[in-house]
Amino acid sequence: MRNKILCLALVCTVMTISVSGQTVSLVDSSIMPSPVTYDPYSGNDTYCPQFTFTVKLSSKPNKKVYFSVVIDGSSSPASRALTSSSNSLTIGFYKDSSYTTEIKSTSNYSPSYYIAGSFASKTTVLTQTFTVYPRIAKGQSAPWGNYTGTFSIKLYQSRTPTGILRDTETIYYTAVVEQTVEVRVGPSNGTFDTGENLYSLDLGELSQGASASFGIFVRGTTGYTLTMNAASGGYLTSSTTNDKIKYSLIINGKSYTPGPSVTIDSQTSKALYSKVLLGTITVPSGQDVEAGQYSDSLNFTVTAN
């Protein structure tokens, strides 16, 4: 009997099962908080309008899904600047309402510098919302203008912001520095904050050659013109006699004749100004006048240019 060889052909069929993975995204396309007013002379930081962003998962996950978020793509704080022409204001974006932890960028790998989160396996809660707390630090040299900046919220589908960039969202921010100029008067060793709107000088006794000094304090966010007005024409007068006492006025080493609309200082550049001008009033002795109390009024006015 002839042997028969039986061949069994085994056919392997490769079956490909396509599984759609979950992806994260940002819900909104842009954020535009209300403008904030910044005072460069304030002794306090400016806490700007807060805003939120929402991370969304595409579907119920079979396993835990991680994500991380940064703001802007540069590690330099100066890159988070609001600009007006050639001037700028540095702004910080913080994770907490106590403004202790700044949200930085992909160049800063420390977990404290970015927002990290996750969606648990089998969760049915597919969105998470986060609040950002912006702040502009006090004492920045910012003259009058509207300061604007555009920033990006960057969402990564990974534990750290070095994985897959899934989505971005744009932030448009505006800070306003108002056009202001102010003038005060006070003691020659004073400052704007210690100055007053009305300041009296005691010149002492005429027989001794009266003299007194004072300060003029100008502060503003733009160019200005400082003028002096004195209707007397440089004389001290009294309500009890018709006599007049001539006096001299020197401001910052320059002699002025008191009168109407005398320009003391003028600046044309749009810049931040904080100036002190020192004045001295001198009354020469030996003037033959009746006894009495003599006085004059010098008015200083500042206007924006």
C-alpha atoms as a printed R data frame, in Angstrom:
    type eleno elety resid chain resno       x       y      z
1   ATOM     1    CA   MET     A     1   0.000   0.000  0.000
2   ATOM     2    CA   ARG     A     2   1.346   3.300 -1.038
3   ATOM     3    CA   ASN     A     3   1.943   5.745  1.803
4   ATOM     4    CA   LYS     A     4  -0.053   8.933  1.606
5   ATOM     5    CA   ILE     A     5   1.239  12.195  2.889
6   ATOM     6    CA   LEU     A     6  -1.388  14.452  4.291
7   ATOM     7    CA   CYS     A     7  -0.569  18.144  4.284
8   ATOM     8    CA   LEU     A     8  -2.433  20.452  6.552
9   ATOM     9    CA   ALA     A     9  -2.180  24.032  5.472
10  ATOM    10    CA   LEU     A    10  -2.449  26.414  8.318
11  ATOM    11    CA   VAL     A    11  -3.526  29.831  7.248
12  ATOM    12    CA   CYS     A    12  -2.895  32.654  9.707
13  ATOM    13    CA   THR     A    13  -5.138  35.603  9.294
14  ATOM    14    CA   VAL     A    14  -3.952  38.825 10.916
15  ATOM    15    CA   MET     A    15  -6.859  40.786 12.251
16  ATOM    16    CA   THR     A    16  -6.260  44.461 12.874
17  ATOM    17    CA   ILE     A    17  -8.462  46.047 15.482
18  ATOM    18    CA   SER     A    18  -8.542  49.848 15.331
19  ATOM    19    CA   VAL     A    19  -8.915  51.553 18.692
20  ATOM    20    CA   SER     A    20  -9.524  55.282 18.840
21  ATOM    21    CA   GLY     A    21  -7.417  56.844 21.624
22  ATOM    22    CA   GLN     A    22  -8.684  59.708 23.705
23  ATOM    23    CA   THR     A    23  -7.301  63.153 22.993
24  ATOM    24    CA   VAL     A    24  -7.325  66.349 25.026
25  ATOM    25    CA   SER     A    25  -8.199  69.790 23.709
26  ATOM    26    CA   LEU     A    26  -8.994  73.316 24.864
27  ATOM    27    CA   VAL     A    27 -12.652  74.299 24.756
28  ATOM    28    CA   ASP     A    28 -12.437  77.951 23.698
29  ATOM    29    CA   SER     A    29 -10.435  79.565 20.918
30  ATOM    30    CA   SER     A    30  -9.446  82.857 22.575
31  ATOM    31    CA   ILE     A    31  -9.514  84.728 25.891
32  ATOM    32    CA   MET     A    32  -9.783  88.493 26.253
33  ATOM    33    CA   PRO     A    33  -9.960  89.712 29.875
34  ATOM    34    CA   SER     A    34 -11.110  93.263 30.582
35  ATOM    35    CA   PRO     A    35  -8.365  95.934 30.470
36  ATOM    36    CA   VAL     A    36  -6.670  96.784 33.749
37  ATOM    37    CA   THR     A    37  -5.384 100.215 34.849
38  ATOM    38    CA   TYR     A    38  -1.752 100.303 35.953
39  ATOM    39    CA   ASP     A    39  -0.320 103.119 38.079
40  ATOM    40    CA   PRO     A    40   3.499 103.154 37.781
41  ATOM    41    CA   TYR     A    41   3.722 105.293 40.937
42  ATOM    42    CA   SER     A    42   1.622 102.991 43.098
43  ATOM    43    CA   GLY     A    43   3.314 101.234 45.977
44  ATOM    44    CA   ASN     A    44   1.255  98.098 45.316
45  ATOM    45    CA   ASP     A    45   1.236  95.386 42.677
46  ATOM    46    CA   THR     A    46  -1.641  95.423 40.196
47  ATOM    47    CA   TYR     A    47  -3.836  92.330 40.351
48  ATOM    48    CA   CYS     A    48  -5.335  91.871 36.914
49  ATOM    49    CA   PRO     A    49  -8.654  90.298 35.866
50  ATOM    50    CA   GLN     A    50  -8.521  86.528 36.262
51  ATOM    51    CA   PHE     A    51  -9.446  84.169 33.449
52  ATOM    52    CA   THR     A    52 -10.150  80.464 33.047
53  ATOM    53    CA   PHE     A    53  -9.458  77.805 30.464
54  ATOM    54    CA   THR     A    54 -10.992  74.347 30.136
55  ATOM    55    CA   VAL     A    55  -9.310  71.074 29.155
56  ATOM    56    CA   LYS     A    56 -11.636  68.570 27.484
57  ATOM    57    CA   LEU     A    57 -11.172  64.841 26.927
58  ATOM    58    CA   SER     A    58 -12.656  63.452 23.706
59  ATOM    59    CA   SER     A    59 -14.295  60.368 25.260
60  ATOM    60    CA   LYS     A    60 -14.449  58.109 28.319
61  ATOM    61    CA   PRO     A    61 -10.918  56.773 28.833
62  ATOM    62    CA   ASN     A    62  -9.969  53.131 29.326
63  ATOM    63    CA   LYS     A    63  -6.839  54.197 31.143
64  ATOM    64    CA   LYS     A    64  -5.566  57.295 32.880
65  ATOM    65    CA   VAL     A    65  -4.873  60.237 30.563
66  ATOM    66    CA   TYR     A    66  -2.291  62.836 31.564
67  ATOM    67    CA   PHE     A    67  -1.947  66.420 30.369
68  ATOM    68    CA   SER     A    68   0.134  69.516 31.146
69  ATOM    69    CA   VAL     A    69  -0.276  73.221 30.387
70  ATOM    70    CA   VAL     A    70   2.122  76.148 30.004
71  ATOM    71    CA   ILE     A    71   1.645  79.780 29.032
72  ATOM    72    CA   ASP     A    72   3.668  81.136 26.139
73  ATOM    73    CA   GLY     A    73   6.706  79.399 24.773
74  ATOM    74    CA   SER     A    74   9.580  81.284 26.327
75  ATOM    75    CA   SER     A    75  11.228  80.908 29.702
76  ATOM    76    CA   SER     A    76  12.146  84.577 29.975
77  ATOM    77    CA   PRO     A    77   9.725  86.605 32.118
78  ATOM    78    CA   ALA     A    78  10.443  89.584 29.855
79  ATOM    79    CA   SER     A    79   8.732  87.703 27.036
80  ATOM    80    CA   ARG     A    80   5.513  87.945 29.007
81  ATOM    81    CA   ALA     A    81   5.373  91.651 28.332
82  ATOM    82    CA   LEU     A    82   2.618  94.067 27.399
83  ATOM    83    CA   THR     A    83   4.004  96.653 25.004
84  ATOM    84    CA   SER     A    84   3.175 100.189 23.937
85  ATOM    85    CA   SER     A    85   5.517 101.456 21.243
86  ATOM    86    CA   SER     A    86   9.026 100.939 22.681
87  ATOM    87    CA   ASN     A    87   7.803 100.699 26.286
88  ATOM    88    CA   SER     A    88   6.770  97.528 28.094
89  ATOM    89    CA   LEU     A    89   5.173  96.097 31.224
90  ATOM    90    CA   THR     A    90   6.127  92.626 32.417
91  ATOM    91    CA   ILE     A    91   3.129  90.527 33.429
92  ATOM    92    CA   GLY     A    92   3.125  87.241 35.340
93  ATOM    93    CA   PHE     A    93   0.531  84.445 35.184
94  ATOM    94    CA   TYR     A    94   0.056  82.502 38.421
95  ATOM    95    CA   LYS     A    95  -1.511  79.167 39.410
96  ATOM    96    CA   ASP     A    96  -2.767  80.376 42.780
97  ATOM    97    CA   SER     A    97  -4.653  83.334 44.235
98  ATOM    98    CA   SER     A    98  -1.743  84.083 46.576
99  ATOM    99    CA   TYR     A    99   0.455  84.757 43.524
100 ATOM   100    CA   THR     A   100   3.322  82.559 44.687
101 ATOM   101    CA   THR     A   101   3.662  80.100 41.793
102 ATOM   102    CA   GLU     A   102   4.090  81.475 38.281
103 ATOM   103    CA   ILE     A   103   3.076  79.459 35.228
104 ATOM   104    CA   LYS     A   104   6.082  79.494 32.961
105 ATOM   105    CA   SER     A   105   6.952  77.673 29.759
106 ATOM   106    CA   THR     A   106   8.268  74.551 28.121
107 ATOM   107    CA   SER     A   107  11.827  75.558 28.953
108 ATOM   108    CA   ASN     A   108  11.066  75.238 32.659
109 ATOM   109    CA   TYR     A   109  10.649  71.556 33.498
110 ATOM   110    CA   SER     A   110  10.031  71.949 37.227
111 ATOM   111    CA   PRO     A   111   6.420  70.860 37.985
112 ATOM   112    CA   SER     A   112   5.869  74.044 39.951
113 ATOM   113    CA   TYR     A   113   6.153  76.040 36.711
114 ATOM   114    CA   TYR     A   114   3.322  74.379 34.781
115 ATOM   115    CA   ILE     A   115  -0.175  73.047 35.351
116 ATOM   116    CA   ALA     A   116  -0.354  69.251 35.430
117 ATOM   117    CA   GLY     A   117  -3.510  67.168 35.513
118 ATOM   118    CA   SER     A   118  -5.101  63.909 34.499
119 ATOM   119    CA   PHE     A   119  -8.392  62.184 33.759
120 ATOM   120    CA   ALA     A   120  -8.932  58.989 35.741
121 ATOM   121    CA   SER     A   121  -9.619  55.666 34.056
122 ATOM   122    CA   LYS     A   122 -13.327  55.124 33.245
123 ATOM   123    CA   THR     A   123 -14.213  58.657 34.375
124 ATOM   124    CA   THR     A   124 -17.340  60.267 32.992
125 ATOM   125    CA   VAL     A   125 -16.163  63.777 33.921
126 ATOM   126    CA   LEU     A   126 -14.510  64.849 30.679
127 ATOM   127    CA   THR     A   127 -13.686  68.513 31.385
128 ATOM   128    CA   GLN     A   128 -11.460  70.301 33.887
129 ATOM   129    CA   THR     A   129 -11.398  74.096 34.321
130 ATOM   130    CA   PHE     A   130  -8.450  76.061 35.670
131 ATOM   131    CA   THR     A   131  -8.193  79.658 36.858
132 ATOM   132    CA   VAL     A   132  -5.186  81.840 36.020
133 ATOM   133    CA   TYR     A   133  -4.235  84.810 38.210
134 ATOM   134    CA   PRO     A   134  -2.291  87.550 36.347
135 ATOM   135    CA   ARG     A   135  -0.287  90.218 38.159
136 ATOM   136    CA   ILE     A   136   1.793  93.228 37.088
137 ATOM   137    CA   ALA     A   137   4.523  94.051 39.592
138 ATOM   138    CA   LYS     A   138   4.735  97.546 41.060
139 ATOM   139    CA   GLY     A   139   7.401 100.096 40.211
140 ATOM   140    CA   GLN     A   140   7.770  99.468 36.481
141 ATOM   141    CA   SER     A   141   8.761 102.489 34.408
142 ATOM   142    CA   ALA     A   142   5.787 102.743 32.068
143 ATOM   143    CA   PRO     A   143   4.681 106.084 30.607
144 ATOM   144    CA   TRP     A   144   1.194 106.879 29.369
145 ATOM   145    CA   GLY     A   145  -0.286 104.472 26.811
146 ATOM   146    CA   ASN     A   146  -2.267 101.304 26.121
147 ATOM   147    CA   TYR     A   147  -0.090  98.248 26.701
148 ATOM   148    CA   THR     A   148  -1.150  95.079 24.881
149 ATOM   149    CA   GLY     A   149   0.157  91.538 24.679
150 ATOM   150    CA   THR     A   150  -0.725  88.254 23.002
151 ATOM   151    CA   PHE     A   151   0.085  84.980 24.765
152 ATOM   152    CA   SER     A   152  -0.558  81.293 24.166
153 ATOM   153    CA   ILE     A   153  -1.930  78.612 26.443
154 ATOM   154    CA   LYS     A   154  -0.274  75.380 25.259
155 ATOM   155    CA   LEU     A   155  -1.798  72.000 26.082
156 ATOM   156    CA   TYR     A   156   0.306  68.819 25.981
157 ATOM   157    CA   GLN     A   157  -0.997  65.263 26.261
158 ATOM   158    CA   SER     A   158   1.731  64.102 28.622
159 ATOM   159    CA   ARG     A   159   2.821  64.381 32.233
160 ATOM   160    CA   THR     A   160   5.295  67.152 31.328
161 ATOM   161    CA   PRO     A   161   5.088  69.827 28.611
162 ATOM   162    CA   THR     A   162   7.533  67.984 26.370
163 ATOM   163    CA   GLY     A   163   5.190  65.494 24.748
164 ATOM   164    CA   ILE     A   164   2.496  65.882 22.116
165 ATOM   165    CA   LEU     A   165   1.234  69.439 21.698
166 ATOM   166    CA   ARG     A   166  -2.519  68.940 21.356
167 ATOM   167    CA   ASP     A   167  -3.970  72.439 21.326
168 ATOM   168    CA   THR     A   168  -3.288  76.142 21.855
169 ATOM   169    CA   GLU     A   169  -5.466  79.005 22.988
170 ATOM   170    CA   THR     A   170  -4.765  82.718 22.595
171 ATOM   171    CA   ILE     A   171  -4.872  85.294 25.383
172 ATOM   172    CA   TYR     A   172  -5.204  89.001 24.536
173 ATOM   173    CA   TYR     A   173  -4.325  91.257 27.471
174 ATOM   174    CA   THR     A   174  -4.429  95.057 27.846
175 ATOM   175    CA   ALA     A   175  -3.177  97.380 30.586
176 ATOM   176    CA   VAL     A   176  -3.822 101.117 30.519
177 ATOM   177    CA   VAL     A   177  -1.438 103.712 31.951
178 ATOM   178    CA   GLU     A   178  -3.420 106.924 32.171
179 ATOM   179    CA   GLN     A   179  -2.087 110.299 31.065
180 ATOM   180    CA   THR     A   180  -1.458 112.195 34.296
181 ATOM   181    CA   VAL     A   181   0.687 115.124 35.450
182 ATOM   182    CA   GLU     A   182   0.626 116.526 38.984
183 ATOM   183    CA   VAL     A   183   2.464 119.195 40.959
184 ATOM   184    CA   ARG     A   184   2.845 119.767 44.686
185 ATOM   185    CA   VAL     A   185   4.876 122.136 46.862
186 ATOM   186    CA   GLY     A   186   6.519 121.618 50.225
187 ATOM   187    CA   PRO     A   187   9.764 121.647 52.196
188 ATOM   188    CA   SER     A   188  12.957 121.611 50.134
189 ATOM   189    CA   ASN     A   189  13.891 118.233 51.639
190 ATOM   190    CA   GLY     A   190  10.462 116.750 50.926
191 ATOM   191    CA   THR     A   191   9.048 114.509 48.211
192 ATOM   192    CA   PHE     A   192   5.940 114.408 46.063
193 ATOM   193    CA   ASP     A   193   4.216 112.224 48.623
194 ATOM   194    CA   THR     A   194   4.985 114.646 51.455
195 ATOM   195    CA   GLY     A   195   4.188 117.739 49.366
196 ATOM   196    CA   GLU     A   196   0.984 119.734 49.590
197 ATOM   197    CA   ASN     A   197  -1.385 121.685 47.385
198 ATOM   198    CA   LEU     A   198  -0.948 124.730 49.666
199 ATOM   199    CA   TYR     A   199   2.343 125.439 51.426
200 ATOM   200    CA   SER     A   200   3.186 128.541 53.487
201 ATOM   201    CA   LEU     A   201   6.706 129.965 53.866
202 ATOM   202    CA   ASP     A   202   7.680 132.053 56.877
203 ATOM   203    CA   LEU     A   203  10.284 134.561 55.668
204 ATOM   204    CA   GLY     A   204  10.995 135.925 59.116
205 ATOM   205    CA   GLU     A   205  11.953 139.552 59.918
206 ATOM   206    CA   LEU     A   206  12.719 141.931 57.059
207 ATOM   207    CA   SER     A   207  15.414 143.675 59.126
208 ATOM   208    CA   GLN     A   208  17.417 140.445 59.179
209 ATOM   209    CA   GLY     A   209  17.312 139.867 55.420
210 ATOM   210    CA   ALA     A   210  14.541 137.312 55.045
211 ATOM   211    CA   SER     A   211  15.075 134.100 53.034
212 ATOM   212    CA   ALA     A   212  13.366 130.716 52.733
213 ATOM   213    CA   SER     A   213  13.598 127.638 50.489
214 ATOM   214    CA   PHE     A   214  10.942 125.285 49.175
215 ATOM   215    CA   GLY     A   215  10.496 122.369 46.797
216 ATOM   216    CA   ILE     A   216   8.330 121.961 43.697
217 ATOM   217    CA   PHE     A   217   7.517 118.307 43.050
218 ATOM   218    CA   VAL     A   218   6.345 117.243 39.591
219 ATOM   219    CA   ARG     A   219   5.163 113.748 38.732
220 ATOM   220    CA   GLY     A   220   3.617 112.477 35.507
221 ATOM   221    CA   THR     A   221   3.345 109.791 32.865
222 ATOM   222    CA   THR     A   222   3.913 112.094 29.891
223 ATOM   223    CA   GLY     A   223   5.549 115.347 28.829
224 ATOM   224    CA   TYR     A   224   4.402 118.487 30.609
225 ATOM   225    CA   THR     A   225   4.728 122.263 31.023
226 ATOM   226    CA   LEU     A   226   5.148 123.762 34.494
227 ATOM   227    CA   THR     A   227   4.131 127.393 34.816
228 ATOM   228    CA   MET     A   228   4.140 129.933 37.636
229 ATOM   229    CA   ASN     A   229   1.595 132.707 38.151
230 ATOM   230    CA   ALA     A   230   2.038 135.691 40.490
231 ATOM   231    CA   ALA     A   231  -0.149 138.739 40.032
232 ATOM   232    CA   SER     A   232   2.045 140.894 42.286
233 ATOM   233    CA   GLY     A   233   4.974 141.056 39.897
234 ATOM   234    CA   GLY     A   234   7.495 140.089 42.568
235 ATOM   235    CA   TYR     A   235   6.330 142.148 45.534
236 ATOM   236    CA   LEU     A   236   5.092 141.292 48.999
237 ATOM   237    CA   THR     A   237   2.062 143.379 49.924
238 ATOM   238    CA   SER     A   238   0.125 144.084 53.122
239 ATOM   239    CA   SER     A   239  -3.557 144.642 53.822
240 ATOM   240    CA   THR     A   240  -2.685 147.438 56.293
241 ATOM   241    CA   THR     A   241  -0.433 149.600 54.128
242 ATOM   242    CA   ASN     A   242   0.201 150.500 50.513
243 ATOM   243    CA   ASP     A   243   3.917 149.763 50.816
244 ATOM   244    CA   LYS     A   244   5.464 146.903 48.847
245 ATOM   245    CA   ILE     A   245   8.500 144.762 49.518
246 ATOM   246    CA   LYS     A   246  10.566 143.610 46.564
247 ATOM   247    CA   TYR     A   247  11.809 139.999 46.614
248 ATOM   248    CA   SER     A   248  13.855 137.744 44.330
249 ATOM   249    CA   LEU     A   249  13.079 134.173 43.261
250 ATOM   250    CA   ILE     A   250  15.565 131.505 42.176
251 ATOM   251    CA   ILE     A   251  14.466 128.019 41.007
252 ATOM   252    CA   ASN     A   252  17.093 125.381 40.282
253 ATOM   253    CA   GLY     A   253  19.779 128.052 40.095
254 ATOM   254    CA   LYS     A   254  17.871 130.267 37.635
255 ATOM   255    CA   SER     A   255  16.448 133.692 38.527
256 ATOM   256    CA   TYR     A   256  12.782 134.352 37.719
257 ATOM   257    CA   THR     A   257  10.638 137.475 37.864
258 ATOM   258    CA   PRO     A   258   7.263 136.460 39.287
259 ATOM   259    CA   GLY     A   259   4.402 137.278 36.958
260 ATOM   260    CA   PRO     A   260   1.600 135.687 34.918
261 ATOM   261    CA   SER     A   261   2.278 132.443 32.978
262 ATOM   262    CA   VAL     A   262   6.014 132.158 33.588
263 ATOM   263    CA   THR     A   263   7.306 128.829 32.225
264 ATOM   264    CA   ILE     A   264   9.520 127.059 34.770
265 ATOM   265    CA   ASP     A   265  10.040 123.671 33.091
266 ATOM   266    CA   SER     A   266   8.854 121.901 29.942
267 ATOM   267    CA   GLN     A   267   9.279 118.322 28.751
268 ATOM   268    CA   THR     A   268   8.057 116.997 25.406
269 ATOM   269    CA   SER     A   269   8.881 113.268 25.485
270 ATOM   270    CA   LYS     A   270   6.252 110.714 26.472
271 ATOM   271    CA   ALA     A   271   8.071 109.300 29.465
272 ATOM   272    CA   LEU     A   272   7.792 108.772 33.195
273 ATOM   273    CA   TYR     A   273   8.764 111.877 35.165
274 ATOM   274    CA   SER     A   274   9.454 112.429 38.839
275 ATOM   275    CA   LYS     A   275  11.283 115.710 39.349
276 ATOM   276    CA   VAL     A   276  12.168 118.003 42.234
277 ATOM   277    CA   LEU     A   277  12.855 121.679 41.593
278 ATOM   278    CA   LEU     A   278  14.379 123.675 44.447
279 ATOM   279    CA   GLY     A   279  13.296 127.279 44.939
280 ATOM   280    CA   THR     A   280  14.583 130.089 47.149
281 ATOM   281    CA   ILE     A   281  12.889 133.392 47.968
282 ATOM   282    CA   THR     A   282  15.115 136.192 49.257
283 ATOM   283    CA   VAL     A   283  14.043 139.600 50.595
284 ATOM   284    CA   PRO     A   284  16.911 142.130 50.836
285 ATOM   285    CA   SER     A   285  17.087 144.004 54.117
286 ATOM   286    CA   GLY     A   286  16.964 147.808 54.383
287 ATOM   287    CA   GLN     A   287  13.717 148.392 52.498
288 ATOM   288    CA   ASP     A   288  11.903 151.376 53.996
289 ATOM   289    CA   VAL     A   289   8.340 150.217 54.569
290 ATOM   290    CA   GLU     A   290   5.786 150.490 57.321
291 ATOM   291    CA   ALA     A   291   5.525 147.751 59.896
292 ATOM   292    CA   GLY     A   292   3.082 144.979 59.081
293 ATOM   293    CA   GLN     A   293   2.687 141.494 57.756
294 ATOM   294    CA   TYR     A   294   3.542 141.209 54.055
295 ATOM   295    CA   SER     A   295   2.792 138.260 51.800
296 ATOM   296    CA   ASP     A   296   2.463 137.067 48.222
297 ATOM   297    CA   SER     A   297   1.021 133.995 46.506
298 ATOM   298    CA   LEU     A   298   2.858 131.933 43.896
299 ATOM   299    CA   ASN     A   299   0.699 129.463 41.965
300 ATOM   300    CA   PHE     A   300   2.321 126.555 40.123
301 ATOM   301    CA   THR     A   301   0.346 124.730 37.435
302 ATOM   302    CA   VAL     A   302   1.329 121.715 35.354
303 ATOM   303    CA   THR     A   303  -0.345 120.671 32.091
304 ATOM   304    CA   ALA     A   304   0.265 117.650 29.865
305 ATOM   305    CA   ASN     A   305   1.972 118.144 26.519
